[in-house]
Amino acid sequence: MSMRALLSMLVLLAACGPKVKSQIRVELDPLPADTEVKVFPDELPRCAYNEVGIIASQDLDATLDRARQMGADGVIGTVLAGAATPAREDGVCGTPNCVQYNTVAIRFTDPNCRE
């Protein structure tokens, strides 16, 4: 398979998946795919933690997958922004039916504390 065909295939596959944008603040090893990532939508965790990065996505599962890839134990502030507006072509909420999850990915400082 030529390099051009391979690149074209990768672009097509990326276009089919949910749009996820993230910014990593701390480089960590990814967590296993079956690791539970805790979601803290309304309150901060009780355990001490460090911020790993930020994630914006239109799909909660994609958000949690990206958090795992970033080595995060949880995400804080799952916010539904613009729930009555559809996404623009660039994947940003702007008008009806768009749901945007905006989160901070975290890693607990004590691996035994996860609440």
C-alpha positions in Angstrom: 0.0 0.0 0.0 1.4 3.4 -1.0 2.0 6.1 1.6 -0.6 8.3 -0.1 -3.2 5.6 0.2 -2.4 5.0 3.8 -2.6 8.7 4.6 -5.9 9.0 2.8 -7.3 6.0 4.8 -6.2 7.6 8.1 -7.9 10.9 7.2 -11.1 9.1 6.3 -11.1 7.1 9.5 -10.4 10.2 11.6 -13.3 11.9 9.9 -15.7 9.1 10.9 -15.0 9.3 14.6 -16.3 11.7 17.2 -14.4 15.1 17.3 -12.3 15.3 20.4 -10.0 18.2 21.2 -7.5 18.0 24.1 -4.6 19.8 25.5 -2.2 17.8 27.7 -0.5 19.6 30.7 1.2 16.6 32.2 2.6 13.6 30.2 1.5 10.3 31.7 1.4 6.7 30.5 -2.1 5.7 29.1 -4.3 3.6 31.3 -5.7 0.2 30.1 -8.8 0.4 27.9 -10.9 -1.3 30.6 -10.0 1.2 33.3 -13.0 3.1 34.7 -12.6 6.9 34.4 -14.7 8.7 37.1 -17.0 11.5 36.1 -17.4 14.5 38.5 -20.1 16.6 36.8 -21.3 18.7 39.8 -18.7 18.5 42.6 -15.0 18.3 42.9 -13.5 15.0 44.0 -12.8 14.5 47.7 -9.4 13.0 47.0 -6.4 15.2 46.1 -5.5 15.3 42.4 -3.4 16.9 39.8 -4.7 18.3 36.5 -3.6 16.3 33.5 -5.2 18.4 30.7 -8.4 19.5 29.2 -10.8 17.7 26.8 -13.7 19.0 24.7 -15.8 16.6 22.8 -19.4 16.0 21.6 -19.4 12.4 22.9 -19.0 11.4 26.5 -17.5 8.0 25.6 -14.9 9.7 23.4 -14.1 12.1 26.3 -13.5 9.1 28.6 -11.4 7.3 26.0 -9.2 10.4 25.6 -8.9 10.7 29.4 -7.7 7.1 29.6 -5.2 7.8 26.8 -4.0 10.8 28.8 -3.5 8.7 31.9 -6.3 10.4 33.8 -8.3 8.7 36.6 -11.3 11.1 36.2 -12.8 14.1 34.5 -14.3 17.2 36.3 -16.9 19.6 35.0 -18.7 17.6 32.4 -20.7 20.5 31.0 -23.4 20.4 28.4 -22.9 23.6 26.6 -25.4 24.7 23.9 -27.6 21.6 24.2 -30.1 23.3 21.9 -27.7 24.0 19.1 -26.0 21.9 16.4 -22.3 21.7 15.8 -20.7 23.8 13.1 -18.5 22.1 10.5 -15.4 22.8 12.7 -17.0 20.7 15.5 -17.8 23.6 17.7 -21.3 24.1 19.2 -23.1 27.0 17.6 -26.7 26.2 16.9 -29.7 23.3 17.9 -28.9 19.7 18.9 -25.2 20.2 19.8 -23.9 18.8 23.1 -20.4 19.8 24.1 -18.6 18.1 27.0 -15.9 20.3 28.5 -13.8 18.6 31.1 -10.6 18.8 33.1 -8.8 15.4 33.1 -7.3 14.6 36.5 -5.0 12.0 38.1 -5.4 11.3 41.8 -2.3 11.8 43.9 -3.1 8.7 46.0 -3.9 5.7 43.7 -6.0 4.2 46.5 -8.3 7.2 46.8 -10.8 7.6 43.9 -13.7 9.6 45.1 
